Each structure stands twice: as structure tokens, then as C-alpha cells.
């Protein structure tokens, strides 16, 4: 899968944050970069060369012909920057409202590719060229640039496994988005939309057409809706919790030589909980309580209606008694058997537990929680982990570092260099 494919389904705010995270990755060299550079010079970027007349420190103004390369064509401008740098073209910047720009020459004409706050611009020093020639040159270079982007994307994909194993990765912070999903379903479960009773009659008693009457309890429908929303809220909460546990890993001691991030992300939420918070004490108590909620409410709905052990959803044929559920000794605790709908008290108890766990996490993982709440992405490279360790002993030092990183992110987002 190419980077452009991944970006097709990401929300715009996540795409923007992911781009800045990618721009800030620190690596000595892309594995296999020499081969990639050779291929670029022979194919997509053949004929591209340095602009010896470039002003270097000053990007071009607006008085030159230009086109905008849209996000749909190039969702991560840094990939094009990498492609051009691999063939030894000078990358300039940053500048005011410009993250970077690359001057170059192609077919005897001077070009500049610049990533500005409101778009990726390709400019041509037209020097009196006919409009048709200007458009032709811009479109030809645009096509070549996009072809080079695909070559680099494939190279990054090939190297991504070794890069991931080394811990040179950034995980985008989606806490806020996942929290909003949880709050949405939670609010609906606590305050279900009012449903009135429905009385339906047809015909009259004794009439040739017959008589029909039905009644639907509005309260029963509200209880059913609240149960469905509570189940959705439980699923959303555990999803957010899993995400936060991944983001918290560098704050509790991540070592790429021992920890395999891909395996950790793919592990069950309970194993994530134990790795980050420990397997005993309060952590064990909260894990057990959360596990009970998940087992009772999430798992049956998340696994086709089958709870663990199938105790109340699979019936065995017993001679002399008929079909009986497998888990007779535990059947009273099964939601499908003893309580089709969650009571208002049960719903509030679930959310009270979640609130208790969140408060405990905020205290137990103070620095991780502050970082996650800030919305900043989390790096897993050795440099970042070492920095986090260096400020871990003093809250004021950590707060100062977090404020500095938030300022840096705001500067990058607004290109206020």
C-alpha cells in the first residue's frame, strides 16, 4: 500500500498532523537511498539539475507562472522533498509561511517547488515564454515529480519494516477523536431520546374484517436504545484506552532492542494494560474490573453474539429436558439470558468505573496523560525516549518541555518561521 492510498481515508486534521510528524522524523539516511537516487536520475527526474542562479535563501515571489499540486496528488509534500534531495538538489528553508523550497533546472528552464502554508506550488521563471509553452512545461514537470514520488514511496515501504524495528517511528495522537466517539455514545446511553408508547388498532371487535391491537412500550424501546449506545460506548472507550496505552509506552520505558512496537500494537488490550501499568496491585484490580465489563457487554456484541464459552447462546439437546444452555451454572450473569437490556443503574455503574479508571490513569501516568491530552504525536526513537527520561523526575521540567514542543508544533503548523 502506498502513502497516497493511506491518505485517501484519513480525516483532514489527522492528515495534517501526520504530515508534520513525517516532516520531523530524524534519520541519517533512507536505507537503499543510493539505488533509489540512481533510479530517479535515470527515470522520473532525468534531466533535473541544480539552479546555479538560485537566490538560495529567498523563495521566489508571485510574479512567476505557477500551478498548485493538490493534496489528492501529493498528500505528503515531504516525499517530494526527499526525492529531489536524493538527486542532490538543494533544499532551502524554512522561511516566512514556507516550510521549504527546492530550486532546480529542467530542459533549460528554471523551476522552484515550494511547500507553502496553503499549498504545494510549482513555479516556472517564464522569461517571456508563450502561455501555451508555460503550461506545457509546468504540467510536464508536475507529471515527473509525481512519478518520482511513487518511486520514493515504494522505497519507503520496502524499508519500513527495519525502520519500525529500530523504533524510528511516530504514532499520531488520535486521542481526541476517539474520546469524542466515546462521549457521543455515553451521552446517548445516559440520556436516551424519549420514545412515546405506540398503540395500534385495526378494525372492530366482531366485524367481518376482524380486530387487531398492538402495543409497543416507549420505555422498553428507550431501554433497548440505551443498551445499544452503552455497548457502543464500551467499545469506543476500550478503543481509546488501547490507543492511549500505545502512546504511553515511551513514557514508561520503551526500548526498540527489546520491545517490538508492531507486536505491541497488535496485542490484546489487556496485555497492553499490563505492559504499561504492571501486572499487580491497583493495575491488576482495575484490569479485572474492566475485563468484567468487556466480557459482559462488549464481547458478545463484538463477536457475533457469542460470549466467552457460549454459555447462554449455544443450547445442548438434553434427553428429557430439551434444549438447555451450556452454561447453566453461570447463566444468571449472562446479559442475553437474564437481562436483555441494561438498567439505568448498570449503565451508570459502567461509566462510573470508566471515570475512576481515567482519574487513576491521569495520576499514575501523569506525564503521558499530559502529553496525550495536548494532542501532540508521540515519537518512539531513542532520542525522544532519552529526553523523556531526562525530564521525568521533575514535573516542572516536563511541563516546560511539553510547552516548548507545543510551541514548536504551532510554529510548524502556521509556518511562522
ABEGO torsion letter per residue (X at the ends): XBAAAAAAABBAAAAAAAAAAAAABBBABBBGAAAAAAAAAABAABGBBBBAABAGABBBBAABBBBBBBAAABABAAAAAAAAAAAGBBBBOBBBGBABBBBBBBGGBBBBBBBBAAEBBBBBBAGGBBAAAAAAAAAAAAAAAAAAAAAAAAAAAAAAAAAAAAGBBBBBBAAAAAAAAAAAAAAAAABBBBBBBBBBBBEBBGBAAEBBBBBBBAAAAAAAAAAAAAAAAAAAAAAAAAAAAAAAAAAAGBBAAABBAAAAAABBAAAAAAAAAEABEAAAAAAAAAAAAAAAAAAAAAAGGBBBGGAAABBBBBBGAEBBBABAAAAAABAAAABABBBAAAAAAAAAAAAAAAAAAAAABAAAAAAAAAGBBBBABAAAAAAAAAAAABAAAAAAAAAAAAAAAAAAAAGBX
